[in-house]
Amino acid sequence: MEYDDYNEEDSFRNRLSTVTEDGKRNWVYALKPNGKFYNYRTVLAIFYLLVFFGIPFIKVNGMPFVLFNVLEGKFILFSKIFWPNDFYIFAIAMITFIIFIALFTVVYGRLFCGWVCPQTIFMEFVFRKIEWWIEGNPASQRLLDKGDWNFTKIWKKSLKHLIFLTISFLIANTFLSYILGIDRLVRIITEPLSEHLSLFLGLVGFTLTFYGVFAFVREIVCTTICPYGRLQGVLFDQDTMLVAYDYKRGEPRGRFKKNVQRDLGDCIDCYQCVNVCPTGIDIRNGTQLDCVGCTACMDACDFMMEKVGLPTGLIRYASENGIAKGEKLKFTPRIKAYSFILFVLSIVLFALLLSRKSIDVSISRVSGQLFQELPDNKLSNLFNAKIINKSKEEIPLQFKVENYKGEVKLIGTHALTLKKEDISTFTFFVILDRKEIKKRSNELKIGVYQNGKKIQTVESKFLGPFQ
């Protein structure tokens, strides 16, 4: 039997799960999942929320741990400041990220969407939990929505949306702290509103956006709006890991009858997998773009299988080929190879971020200037140094000639002192013995030292007389 043979009707593929046959919004009333996968996701969600709300308060050496100030072009990762001249790292990071996404999706499907996507975390583990707490289970929610606007409905709806707005405001403030920094955000909050009206309006805009997404748009973000969700349909293949229904074992489906010999498949047609789905799909219809891989149907199905004494895993992590062949999900050589590549890409990316220098020195000989002859049979060349100090500290530096016996003589200052978060320029002479200059153009290496420790070697050219 082929995969589509057991489907009596494929009309579900002709429309989104969030839209009814007559084109109206199909509001999803999802039942609260229970099971080991939901417990794992809950622990991960708590950790995620702690990290999301906690990172803006983390500082290292007085600097935010993470800052994405797109307004001023200032970026901080792992308490390291990234300047415009570091954007080659971001270019490499973007290419690495795109490759990572493609390989990850080919192998692991929508694992990201179901487990760590911010939309899923906030919707399923914050806003929907509040809705269950205030309005009750899906049946109670339906009755409340269809009922008249009496006192019970008014206070429940008012309380829910007030909490939704409050949490959205908190998310918006946290989001803004990633852009401006927590100190500046606190200062904006405590200072008069008139001094920061534009930022306040931006904060209101973010708040209403988050509120609209989690109170009304909801799963439409995953099924329609999110570009990653649309992209995945192109990247999936027959060996991609999916949350899949084992139609070989489950069909033909039928209700379970106690103390009656069962000659049907293991699917008891209880619809629990549909009731818990946050996007409202029936996983038994096969792979669908609307599935976010959240594992709620896996927990619900395993629970029902245990209740009726049938083996669990009717809905499980598997590939289409694995289901067709009746095999459990295996780490094939391809999965291992792609996972290794993902690991290497991650290491390369983190190495680039962590190895970025806090001081960037550029030295060039002053154009249009030849050598100068000095007493004691010495020659000198004039150089310019452009130094970027990306740290929040003033740093003293020294220049030393590395590959010749010579000296560096600064012009206009007695010491190289870099201002914090600034670009400094210096002019200096490099003085060498004439007898060491053998060619017209000579390789010159200048060591850059910070408190006696060499941090960089810069190469340039030293011009001498024609030989």
Helices and strands as residue ranges (DSSP letters): G 11-14, H 36-54, G 55-57, E 59-60, E 63-64, E 66-69, E 74-77, E 80-82, G 84-86, H 87-108, H 111-115, H 118-122, I 123-127, H 128-135, H 138-146, H 151-180, H 182-190, G 193-196, H 197-212, I 213-217, H 220-220, I 221-225, H 227-235, E 242-245, H 247-250, H 272-275, G 283-285, H 296-308, E 315-318, H 320-325, H 333-354, E 359-365, E 372-374, E 378-389, E 395-401, E 406-411, E 416-418, E 422-433, G 434-436, E 441-450, E 453-463
